[in-house]
């Protein structure tokens, strides 16, 4: 699947904005900003070779403080950037995001600790 560079640049702008909003008030967000800024800047100035094999820092959004609900906008911005920059966007991924945004019961179940990651994926595709 070809990477939509314009979409990745749009995601990079959104992520940069969210990082700028949270970095001054949270040390973990500041660490994310320091690590991700070179990646974001490379996309914005057109020098990035996409798709990236892996965008760093994903674990922050699973086990770190930024996994909390107050950082939801940052989490969504990172996720969108990572998926598109890695060339992993697909119709199924878009459906998952749409369902998370429009089905509160599904979103609550996916965000709960009652399921492990593979059960969450199974629930979505079944």
Secondary structure, DSSP 4 states (H G I P E B T S, - for coil): ----HHHHHHHHHHHHHHHHHHHTT-HHHHHHHHHHHHHHHHHHTT---SSPS--TTTTHHHHSGGGSGGGHHHHHHHHHHHHHHTT---HHHHHHHHHHHH-HHHHHHHHSSSS-HHHHHHHHH-
